[in-house]
């Protein structure tokens, strides 16, 4: 299955974005802190798809993203165009970039 065809669903009760398939479940765990979507953990083999879904959600809800997961941090740094218009906050410095 390609990344483009993988369906990400939001589980608001579990505070996660999920890709469920025959190969198992991949997830991005998050919580809200004020106007921030804090990314706690991602399944590294699906990080691009999951973080893209989180960015879309943040954009739609006018939230900043604060990634604490190193795979998410690396993906966001490598793909700045993917989060255009969404503030990404450095979890260590708490400053917008």
Backbone bond lengths (Angstrom), bond angles and torsions (degrees), N, CA, C in turn:
res aa  C-N    CA-C-N  psi(-1)  N-CA   C-N-CA  omega(-1)  CA-C   N-CA-C  phi
1 X - - - 1.447 - - 1.529 108.59 -
2 X 1.300 117.52 134.09 1.456 120.75 -179.95 1.518 110.51 -86.04
3 X 1.338 115.05 160.22 1.457 119.33 179.50 1.520 111.28 -59.16
4 X 1.329 117.71 -38.06 1.457 121.10 -177.30 1.524 111.71 -64.16
5 X 1.329 117.90 -28.08 1.455 119.88 -177.20 1.525 112.99 -95.81
6 X 1.301 117.90 -2.50 1.455 120.69 -179.71 1.525 110.08 -79.59
7 X 1.306 115.38 132.25 1.458 121.04 -177.63 1.522 110.01 -97.19
8 X 1.320 115.15 123.69 1.458 121.50 177.59 1.521 107.55 -100.39
9 X 1.312 115.92 130.79 1.459 120.23 175.85 1.520 109.59 -116.90
10 X 1.315 115.08 150.44 1.458 121.90 177.66 1.518 108.66 -94.61
11 X 1.316 116.25 127.96 1.460 123.05 172.94 1.527 105.85 -111.42
12 X 1.350 117.82 89.97 1.466 119.77 -175.06 1.523 113.49 -66.11
13 X 1.313 118.03 -30.57 1.465 120.95 179.05 1.525 109.82 -68.83
14 X 1.335 115.85 -43.38 1.460 120.70 178.84 1.515 113.08 -82.49
15 X 1.339 116.56 -2.96 1.468 123.58 -178.23 1.530 110.56 50.20
16 X 1.339 113.37 59.15 1.458 118.03 -179.24 1.530 110.67 -155.26
17 X 1.319 114.55 155.33 1.451 123.31 167.75 1.522 105.23 -102.27
18 X 1.320 117.20 138.22 1.465 121.29 -170.91 1.522 111.32 -131.94
19 X 1.331 115.14 139.40 1.460 122.67 166.85 1.520 104.67 -117.68
20 X 1.328 115.93 115.43 1.459 120.36 179.42 1.520 108.75 -111.59
21 X 1.304 115.52 134.83 1.455 119.96 179.77 1.506 110.98 -157.49
22 X 1.325 115.26 -174.65 1.463 120.38 -179.56 1.521 111.93 -63.99
23 X 1.327 116.81 -25.95 1.458 121.18 -179.59 1.519 113.50 -84.34
24 X 1.318 117.65 2.07 1.452 121.05 -179.38 1.519 110.75 116.89
25 X 1.308 116.07 -162.45 1.456 122.34 -176.77 1.518 110.22 -118.99
26 X 1.325 115.39 133.18 1.460 121.39 172.29 1.521 106.14 -112.10
27 X 1.325 116.68 145.42 1.456 118.28 -176.81 1.511 112.53 -147.09
28 X 1.321 114.05 156.33 1.455 123.09 171.13 1.521 104.95 -120.62
29 X 1.321 116.70 118.37 1.460 121.89 178.96 1.522 109.14 -93.08
30 X 1.318 116.37 138.65 1.458 120.83 -178.70 1.523 110.77 -147.06
31 X 1.311 115.08 168.10 1.460 121.19 166.17 1.522 107.71 -145.31
32 X 1.296 115.92 163.10 1.461 121.47 177.85 1.518 108.76 -98.60
33 X 1.320 115.00 137.95 1.469 121.59 173.07 1.523 105.45 -131.53
34 X 1.312 116.37 97.85 1.462 119.77 -176.22 1.514 110.01 61.21
35 X 1.318 116.20 -123.11 1.466 121.77 -179.69 1.532 111.80 -96.26
36 X 1.324 115.98 28.00 1.463 120.98 178.95 1.517 111.46 -121.37
37 X 1.320 114.62 142.86 1.460 122.57 170.47 1.525 105.27 -102.23
38 X 1.312 116.76 109.04 1.462 122.12 -176.70 1.526 108.76 -92.93
39 X 1.330 116.46 116.46 1.465 121.60 178.58 1.524 108.00 -86.23
40 X 1.324 115.60 115.95 1.461 121.73 -176.81 1.527 112.57 -90.70
41 X 1.343 116.34 -41.22 1.468 120.42 -174.35 1.522 109.84 -159.83
42 X 1.322 116.30 144.01 1.462 121.40 172.36 1.512 109.90 -130.55
43 X 1.324 115.10 153.92 1.461 120.76 170.25 1.519 105.58 -78.40
44 X 1.331 116.76 113.30 1.463 120.86 -168.75 1.523 114.34 -61.02
45 X 1.326 118.66 -26.54 1.463 119.11 -179.93 1.525 112.42 -75.10
46 X 1.305 118.51 -12.04 1.472 123.48 -179.94 1.521 111.85 -125.97
47 X 1.318 116.68 21.09 1.464 120.27 -173.17 1.531 112.17 -57.54
48 X 1.313 119.19 -41.59 1.464 121.34 -177.00 1.528 111.62 -61.40
49 X 1.312 116.50 -46.41 1.463 120.89 -178.39 1.523 110.91 -67.98
50 X 1.318 116.54 -43.66 1.463 120.72 -177.56 1.523 112.56 -69.15
51 X 1.329 117.36 -43.78 1.466 119.85 179.69 1.526 110.13 -67.95
52 X 1.317 117.56 -36.05 1.461 120.26 175.62 1.531 110.49 -59.02
53 X 1.315 117.25 -42.13 1.466 121.19 177.93 1.527 110.98 -64.69
54 X 1.332 116.79 -40.28 1.465 120.37 178.71 1.529 111.24 -65.78
55 X 1.329 116.67 -39.76 1.471 120.90 177.87 1.529 109.92 -63.77
56 X 1.314 116.50 -43.62 1.473 120.38 178.60 1.527 110.30 -59.55
57 X 1.322 116.83 -45.03 1.462 121.95 178.62 1.531 110.32 -61.73
58 X 1.331 116.32 -45.70 1.469 120.31 179.66 1.527 110.79 -61.51
59 X 1.309 116.90 -42.86 1.466 121.40 178.81 1.530 110.33 -60.66
60 X 1.321 116.85 -47.19 1.471 121.79 -178.25 1.524 112.75 -64.52
61 X 1.332 117.12 -28.26 1.459 121.56 -177.07 1.532 112.76 -107.73
62 X 1.332 115.92 9.73 1.464 122.60 178.05 1.531 112.16 54.82
63 X 1.324 114.67 49.38 1.458 122.22 179.38 1.522 110.31 -110.17
64 X 1.320 116.01 152.27 1.460 121.70 168.18 1.528 106.92 -87.03
65 X 1.324 115.93 160.07 1.463 121.34 176.98 1.521 108.96 -111.08
66 X 1.316 115.52 132.82 1.466 121.98 176.50 1.531 107.64 -123.30
67 X 1.341 117.19 94.81 1.466 119.38 -177.39 1.533 112.25 -83.11
68 X 1.322 115.38 129.85 1.465 121.33 174.83 1.522 110.87 -107.63
69 X 1.308 116.70 -13.85 1.461 122.70 179.17 1.530 108.62 -85.58
70 X 1.317 118.03 127.83 1.465 121.74 -175.12 1.528 113.25 -65.35
71 X 1.328 117.65 -32.68 1.464 119.39 175.89 1.523 110.72 -66.27
72 X 1.321 117.05 -39.96 1.467 121.02 177.55 1.521 110.60 -66.45
73 X 1.326 117.10 -42.19 1.476 121.37 177.83 1.524 109.63 -58.42
74 X 1.324 116.19 -49.27 1.469 120.57 -178.24 1.523 111.19 -62.01
75 X 1.330 117.66 -42.46 1.455 120.75 -178.89 1.531 110.92 -65.78
76 X 1.319 117.03 -43.00 1.468 120.69 179.15 1.527 111.19 -63.29
77 X 1.335 117.22 -39.72 1.469 120.32 178.06 1.522 111.54 -66.51
78 X 1.322 117.04 -37.62 1.459 121.60 -177.62 1.531 112.67 -78.55
79 X 1.324 117.38 -15.81 1.462 121.80 -175.22 1.530 111.16 -131.56
80 X 1.321 118.03 60.81 1.472 119.69 -176.12 1.525 113.41 -61.78
81 X 1.327 117.83 -28.37 1.462 120.34 179.53 1.531 111.26 -67.21
82 X 1.307 117.26 -24.29 1.464 121.47 -178.14 1.525 112.34 -71.97
83 X 1.322 116.70 -22.08 1.461 118.92 179.41 1.530 111.91 -118.28
84 X 1.320 115.13 26.78 1.462 120.63 177.25 1.530 109.50 -56.42
85 X 1.318 115.74 128.74 1.462 120.79 179.69 1.514 114.29 87.67
86 X 1.325 117.31 -3.35 1.465 121.54 177.93 1.526 107.42 -116.63
87 X 1.311 116.65 126.47 1.461 120.74 178.66 1.520 110.25 -72.57
88 X 1.327 115.82 132.30 1.458 121.56 174.57 1.523 106.67 -110.15
89 X 1.313 115.71 123.89 1.469 122.53 -176.28 1.524 109.31 -101.73
90 X 1.327 115.59 129.33 1.467 121.03 176.69 1.537 107.76 -69.80
91 X 1.310 116.37 117.97 1.469 121.54 -176.75 1.525 112.17 -62.09
92 X 1.336 117.52 -27.02 1.457 120.25 -178.59 1.519 112.84 -82.89
93 X 1.356 115.80 -34.43 1.466 119.10 -176.25 1.513 113.34 -104.24
94 X 1.335 117.99 -15.25 1.460 123.84 -178.34 1.533 111.97 59.06
95 X 1.331 115.97 28.09 1.460 121.20 177.41 1.521 109.04 -111.74
96 X 1.308 116.08 142.08 1.464 119.84 176.66 1.505 110.01 -70.48
97 X 1.352 115.43 146.92 1.458 120.02 174.17 1.503 108.92 -136.59
